[in-house]
Amino acid sequence: MVQWHTRDDKKPSGGRRNTIRARSKRLAWKGGVAAHTKTDASVEKDIRETSNGLGKTKKTRALQLKHANISQKGKVIKAEIIAVKTNDANRLFARSNVSTKGAIIRVKVDGNEKLAKVTNRPGQEGSVNAKFVE
């Protein structure tokens, strides 16, 4: 569901408000509900959705992701996400395996389990980028 960040079309008195603009809704005023990107081993495939942005741009939102791109010494490794260990944004996100920027995730690399920290915003960019935690 889309949220519009504008004034209401009705006045406090209940009367209709007339617009002074060419149109009453603009793309810049459009908001939305948070993506809450689910990332864990139970996810079968990546699910993303695309929405229109300002000036013919597209925004890809990740809804469910199975893999993360992990940068290590100039190289990028694609690793499978096992679960979210901690998430400082909301402790309930860690329990429900929701990834946000700054979340610590457990990943499987070459059969070993390692910890990585999410460095991007998956709900805004459509992928999970991370760095290993030493």
C-alpha positions in Angstrom: 0.0 0.0 0.0 1.3 3.4 -0.9 1.5 6.2 1.6 1.2 9.8 0.3 3.1 12.4 2.3 0.8 15.4 1.6 -1.9 17.4 3.3 -5.3 15.8 3.4 -7.8 16.7 0.7 -10.3 17.9 3.4 -10.1 20.9 5.6 -10.5 20.7 9.4 -14.1 22.0 8.8 -14.9 19.1 6.5 -14.9 21.1 3.3 -12.9 20.1 0.2 -9.5 21.6 -0.2 -8.7 22.9 -3.7 -5.2 22.4 -5.1 -3.1 25.2 -6.5 -0.9 22.8 -8.4 -1.2 21.2 -11.8 -1.9 17.9 -10.1 -2.7 16.9 -6.6 -0.3 14.0 -6.3 3.4 13.9 -7.3 5.8 11.0 -7.4 8.1 12.8 -5.0 5.3 12.7 -2.3 4.9 8.9 -2.6 6.1 6.8 0.3 5.7 3.2 1.2 5.8 0.5 3.8 9.2 -0.8 4.8 10.4 -3.9 2.9 11.6 -5.9 6.0 14.0 -8.1 3.9 13.8 -11.7 5.2 17.1 -13.5 5.0 17.7 -17.0 6.2 18.2 -20.6 5.1 14.5 -21.3 4.7 14.2 -18.8 1.8 14.0 -20.8 -1.4 14.7 -18.1 -3.9 15.3 -14.3 -4.1 12.2 -12.2 -4.3 12.5 -8.6 -5.4 10.0 -6.0 -6.5 10.5 -2.9 -8.5 8.8 0.5 -8.2 9.0 3.7 -10.1 11.0 6.6 -8.8 11.6 10.2 -9.8 12.7 10.9 -13.3 12.3 7.5 -14.9 14.4 5.8 -12.2 13.5 2.4 -10.8 14.0 1.3 -7.2 14.4 -2.5 -6.5 13.3 -3.6 -3.1 14.5 -7.0 -1.7 11.7 -8.9 0.0 13.5 -12.3 0.5 17.1 -13.0 -0.1 19.1 -16.3 0.1 22.6 -15.0 -0.8 24.9 -12.1 0.3 27.8 -10.4 -1.5 30.7 -10.3 0.9 33.8 -8.1 0.2 37.1 -9.4 1.4 40.4 -7.8 0.5 39.2 -6.4 -2.8 37.4 -9.6 -3.8 33.7 -10.3 -3.6 32.4 -13.6 -2.5 28.8 -14.9 -2.9 27.8 -16.7 0.2 24.6 -18.3 1.4 22.9 -16.7 4.4 22.1 -19.0 7.3 20.4 -16.6 9.7 20.5 -13.2 11.3 22.4 -13.3 14.6 21.8 -9.7 15.9 20.2 -6.6 14.6 20.6 -3.4 16.5 17.7 -1.7 14.6 15.2 -3.9 16.4 15.7 -7.1 18.5 12.6 -8.6 17.0 14.2 -8.4 13.5 16.9 -10.8 14.7 14.2 -13.3 15.8 12.3 -13.0 12.5 15.5 -13.0 10.3 15.1 -9.5 8.9 18.2 -7.8 7.6 18.9 -4.1 7.8 22.0 -2.0 7.6 24.3 -2.9 10.5 22.8 -6.4 11.1 25.2 -9.3 11.9 24.4 -12.3 9.8 25.7 -15.9 9.8 26.9 -17.0 6.4 28.2 -20.3 5.0 31.6 -19.9 3.1 33.4 -23.0 1.9 31.5 -25.2 4.4 32.4 -23.0 7.3 30.1 -20.7 9.2 31.3 -17.1 9.6 29.8 -13.8 10.8 29.4 -10.8 8.5 28.0 -7.3 9.0 25.5 -5.8 6.4 26.9 -2.6 4.9 24.0 -1.6 2.7 20.2 -1.2 2.9 18.7 -4.3 1.4 15.2 -2.9 1.4 16.3 0.0 -0.7 18.9 -1.6 -3.0 17.7 -5.1 -3.7 20.7 -7.1 -2.5 22.7 -7.8 0.7 26.3 -6.5 0.7 28.4 -7.3 3.8 31.9 -7.4 5.3 33.4 -10.2 7.5 33.5 -9.5 11.2 36.8 -10.4 12.7 
